[in-house]
Amino acid sequence: MELIRSTLKIGLEKPVKILHVTDSHLSFADEFDDARKHELKKRHFSSDKEKYLYEHIAYAKEHCDVLVHTGDLFDFVSHANTVKAREILSDDRIFFIAGNHEYSQYVGEAWEDNAYRMNSYMEIERMGGFGVPMLWNTRTVCGVNIVGIDNSYYLFEDWHLHRLKKEAEKGLPIILAIHDPLFEQSLYDFHRRRLPQEPTYLVGCDEEHLLPYSEFRAVQQRPDEPTKRMIDYIKSEPLIKCILTGHLHFSFESNVTPTLPQFVTGGGYDGVAREVTLV
């Protein structure tokens, strides 16, 4: 396990510790899954992924107040993955919000939009569900309000903004847990240097920053008006103290505003986790 440590001062009387884990990408299939699911399992399965996840869970139980998982716990929709999700997420020390792979049927075989997501969501529910909310999740831990929002297709919706404002009315410091990071210039530049042929997969890129993207990726990741409104609110709400996010499979720490840090944590499948101490 590779542990990154970060400390954030938000004015708490007593420290609160969060273990941030993301992108575990577990890959299971069983007798109820079709041949293509079994092929995906063969292609992506690694016993290390599961080993690292259970190491993360054990560490969080011993040293932290909560484990926050920001999505891609699994690599694709399958009966076996759904059963495994219920087992893992039944632990009440784990807080979860979904990523894009939670809804991916065969990994990149189709245009993934909200209709695709909801079809997958209904299939997961028919198989018994994950046992926890996937699209929106909140929990108060030691006086800190953890708010998870599924933004896995690079967009926010107006109902997200309405609900987030309601959470702010509680008056508690908010830790925002999302799968896809928000655009921030130094993160964008780092990603472009690291993978110049790839889009940066950041939420809220303007047209200038979308120029290097392929047409497909630009259409996929272009922010709409509800997304822009949500980002503006996130940046302006003083109760939002930090953003925990993943998706990029590398770790990076920066600020989306002078007072709002964003912690991108590397792939849990590779053993990476971040311990965030709130003081």
Buried (B, 14 or more C-beta within 10 A) or exposed (E): BEBBEBEBEBEBEEEBBBBBBBBBBBBBBBEEBEEBBBEBBEEBBEEEBBEBBEBBBEBBEEEBBBBBBBBBBBBBBBBBBBBBBBEBBEEEEBBBBBBBBBBBBEBEEEEBEEEBBEBBBEBBEEBEBBEBBBBBBBBEBBEBBBBBBBBBBBBBBEEBBEBBEEBBEEEBBBBBBBBBBBBBEEBBEBBBEEEEEBBBBBBBBEEEBBEBBEEEBBEBBBBEEBBEBBBEBBBEBEBBBBBBBBBBBBBBBBBBEEEBBBBBBBBBBBBBBBBBBBE
